[in-house]
Amino acid sequence: MLHAMTNRIGIAGISGRMGRLLAEEAATAAILTGGTSRSGAVPGDAELFPDLNALAAESDVVIDFTHASTVATHAAVLAGAKTPWVLGSTGYSAQDAAAIEAAAQIIPIIAAPNFCTGVNLLLILAEKLGATLPADRYDAEILEMHHRQKVDAPSGTALALGHAVAAGRGVKLDDVIVSGRHGHTGPRRDGEIGFATLRGGQIIGSHTLSFTAGDEQISLAHHALDRRVFATGAVRAALWLQTQPPGLYTMRDFLAL
C-alpha cells in the first residue's frame, strides 16, 4: 500500500547543485523530509538520512536527479519502500530503463529528461512538425549546448526532441540518428536526424531544432535561463504524482498535453 499523502518530499543527492534548489522548492511547496548526500553535507537545517532506504521510509515521494549509475539501485529501493519516484537523471542504459519499468509496476514514477514546461511544449511541436514536414525535403537537425561539467551527450532533452521528430515521422530514432559527424561522411541521407553537441562554461541548457529545406528553414529553440525552472517543475510533478496509481508517467501526462 502506498504512503498516505501528506506531501513529504525527500531529495536524493540533496547537497548537489540541483539538490539544493529542489530542497528550497520542496520546502516552499510542501514538507521537506530531508535528503541523502555522498558528501554528508545538507543545505540549511535539512535532515541528512544515511541512505535512500531511510529517506524513502519517511517520504511520500522522492525526487532524484543524482546520476545514471544509481538508477537501477534506486528503482529497487523505492519499489521496495512503495515510495513514488520523480526521476530526472539522464543517460541511463536500456537495462536501467527496464529496471524503471519493473518498478513502475509497483509505484508511480514520472521520468523526464527535462521538467521545464516550455521544453515539454517544444517536444509536442517537434512531433507535429516531424509529422507535417516530409523527411525527404526537410532535414532535421538538433543543436544542444550545456555547461562543461555535463557528462552525457547528446543531452537527454536533445534525445527527447529527436524521439519526438522520429515519432512524428513514424520511425525509430535509433534507425535514423546521426551524432557527432567527423571526417569524410558523404552527403546527408534523406530522413536522418542529426545531433550536434557543444559544451562550455556554465550554460544551463540550450536546445535548437531546425527543419531545413531547399527554400526555407523552420527553427524552434529553448534556452534555460535559471536552473530553478527544473526544480520548480519537478516539485510540481512530485505533488501530482502522489495522487496517481502505479505506472510510468511523463511530463506530458502531468501537463495533460
C-alpha positions in Angstrom: 0.0 0.0 0.0 1.4 3.4 -1.0 2.1 6.0 1.7 -0.8 8.2 2.9 -0.5 11.5 1.1 1.0 14.2 3.4 3.2 15.9 0.8 6.5 14.9 2.5 9.2 15.2 -0.2 12.7 13.7 0.1 15.6 14.7 -2.1 18.2 12.1 -3.2 21.5 14.0 -3.6 20.3 17.0 -1.6 23.8 18.6 -1.4 24.3 18.8 -5.2 23.6 21.9 -7.3 20.2 20.7 -8.3 19.6 19.0 -5.0 19.8 22.3 -3.2 17.4 24.0 -5.5 15.0 21.1 -5.2 15.2 21.3 -1.4 14.4 25.0 -1.5 11.4 24.5 -3.8 10.1 21.4 -1.8 10.3 23.4 1.5 8.2 26.1 -0.1 5.5 23.9 -1.7 5.3 21.0 0.8 7.2 19.4 3.7 10.9 18.8 3.1 11.7 15.5 4.7 15.5 15.9 4.1 17.8 14.0 1.8 20.8 11.8 1.1 24.2 13.1 0.3 27.5 11.5 -0.6 29.4 14.4 0.9 27.5 14.3 4.2 26.5 17.9 3.8 23.0 19.2 3.6 21.7 22.8 2.9 20.3 24.8 5.9 18.7 22.7 8.6 17.5 19.9 6.3 17.8 16.4 7.8 20.5 14.1 6.5 19.5 10.5 6.0 22.1 7.7 6.0 20.7 6.1 2.8 17.9 6.0 0.3 16.0 3.3 2.3 15.8 5.5 5.3 14.8 8.6 3.3 12.1 6.6 1.4 10.6 5.3 4.7 10.0 8.9 5.8 8.9 10.4 2.5 5.7 10.4 0.5 7.7 10.9 -2.7 11.4 11.1 -3.6 12.9 13.4 -6.2 16.1 12.0 -7.7 18.4 14.0 -10.0 21.5 12.1 -8.9 23.3 10.1 -11.7 22.5 7.4 -14.3 24.7 5.0 -12.3 22.2 5.0 -9.4 19.0 4.3 -11.4 18.8 0.5 -11.1 19.6 0.6 -7.4 17.2 3.4 -6.7 14.4 1.7 -8.7 14.7 -1.4 -6.5 14.9 0.6 -3.2 11.9 2.8 -3.9 9.8 0.0 -5.3 10.5 -2.0 -2.1 9.5 1.0 0.0 6.5 1.7 -2.2 7.5 5.3 -2.4 6.7 7.3 -5.6 9.7 8.4 -7.6 10.4 11.6 -9.6 13.4 10.7 -11.8 15.4 13.5 -13.6 18.6 11.6 -14.2 19.6 11.1 -17.9 22.0 9.0 -19.9 20.9 5.7 -18.3 21.1 2.3 -20.2 18.4 0.1 -21.6 19.0 -2.2 -18.6 18.3 0.7 -16.3 15.2 1.6 -18.3 14.0 -2.0 -17.8 14.5 -1.5 -14.0 12.4 1.6 -14.1 9.6 -0.2 -15.9 9.7 -3.0 -13.4 9.4 -0.6 -10.5 6.5 1.2 -12.2 4.5 -2.0 -11.8 4.6 -1.2 -8.0 4.9 2.5 -7.7 4.0 5.6 -9.7 7.1 7.0 -11.4 7.5 10.2 -13.5 10.7 10.1 -15.5 11.7 13.0 -17.7 14.8 14.4 -19.3 13.5 17.9 -18.6 10.9 19.1 -16.1 10.5 22.6 -17.7 7.1 23.3 -19.1 8.5 25.2 -22.1 10.7 22.2 -23.2 7.7 19.8 -23.0 5.6 22.1 -25.2 8.6 22.1 -27.6 8.5 18.3 -27.7 4.9 18.4 -28.8 5.6 20.9 -31.5 8.6 18.8 -32.6 6.4 15.7 -33.1 3.8 17.8 -35.0 6.4 19.3 -37.3 8.0 15.9 -37.8 4.6 14.5 -39.0 3.9 17.5 -41.2 7.2 18.2 -42.9 8.3 15.5 -45.4 11.5 13.8 -44.3 12.8 13.7 -47.9 12.6 17.5 -48.2 13.1 18.8 -44.6 16.4 17.9 -42.9 16.0 17.7 -39.1 19.0 18.8 -37.0 19.3 19.3 -33.2 21.9 21.5 -31.6 22.4 21.5 -27.9 24.8 23.2 -25.5 25.4 22.7 -21.8 27.9 23.5 -19.1 31.3 21.9 -19.2 30.5 19.5 -16.3 27.8 17.6 -18.1 28.9 14.0 -18.7 26.4 12.6 -21.2 25.9 13.6 -24.8 23.7 14.3 -26.6 21.6 15.6 -23.7 18.5 13.8 -22.6 16.4 16.7 -23.8 18.1 16.7 -27.2 17.4 12.9 -27.5 13.8 13.5 -26.4 13.5 16.1 -29.3 14.9 13.5 -31.7 12.5 10.9 -30.5 9.6 13.3 -30.9 10.6 14.1 -34.5 11.0 10.4 -35.2 7.6 9.6 -33.7 6.0 12.2 -36.0 7.7 10.6 -39.0 6.7 7.1 -37.9 10.3 5.8 -37.5 12.6 4.9 -34.6 15.3 7.4 -33.7 17.9 4.6 -33.4 17.4 3.9 -37.1 17.9 7.4 -38.3 20.2 9.1 -35.7 23.5 10.7 -36.8 25.5 12.1 -34.0 29.0 13.7 -34.0 29.8 13.9 -37.7 33.5 13.8 -38.3 35.8 13.3 -41.3 34.5 12.4 -44.8 30.9 11.5 -44.0 29.5 11.7 -47.5 26.3 13.5 -48.4 23.4 13.7 -46.0 20.8 10.9 -46.4 17.1 11.6 -46.5 15.4 11.1 -43.2 18.4 11.5 -41.0 18.0 13.3 -37.7 21.3 14.9 -36.9 22.7 15.9 -33.5 25.5 18.4 -32.6 26.8 18.8 -29.1 28.5 21.8 -27.5 30.0 22.0 -24.1 31.4 25.1 -22.3 31.2 27.5 -19.4 28.1 27.3 -17.2 25.4 27.2 -19.9 22.4 25.7 -18.1 20.7 24.3 -21.2 20.2 25.4 -24.8 18.4 23.4 -27.5 17.5 24.3 -31.1 15.6 22.1 -33.5 15.8 23.1 -37.2 14.0 21.7 -40.2 15.8 22.9 -43.4 14.5 22.5 -46.9 15.9 23.9 -50.2 13.7 27.0 -49.9 13.0 27.6 -46.2 14.1 26.9 -42.6 12.0 26.5 -39.6 13.7 26.6 -36.1 12.4 26.1 -32.6 14.6 27.0 -29.7 14.5 26.8 -25.9 17.1 28.4 -23.6 17.0 27.8 -19.8 18.0 31.0 -18.0 17.8 29.7 -14.5 18.3 26.1 -13.2 15.5 26.7 -10.8 13.0 26.2 -13.6 13.8 22.4 -13.5 13.4 22.2 -9.7 10.0 24.0 -9.7 8.7 21.7 -12.4 10.0 18.6 -10.6 8.3 19.6 -7.3 5.0 20.3 -9.0 5.3 16.9 -10.7 6.0 15.3 -7.3 2.9 16.7 -5.7 0.8 15.4 -8.7 2.5 12.0 -8.7 1.3 11.2 -5.2 -2.3 11.1 -6.5 -1.5 8.6 -9.3 -1.7 4.8 -9.4 1.4 2.8 -10.1 2.7 3.3 -13.6 5.4 5.1 -15.7 4.5 8.7 -16.4 5.9 11.5 -18.4 5.7 15.3 -18.2 3.1 15.1 -21.0 0.9 13.1 -18.6 1.4 15.6 -15.8 0.7 18.7 -18.0 -2.3 16.9 -19.6 -0.9 17.7 -23.1 
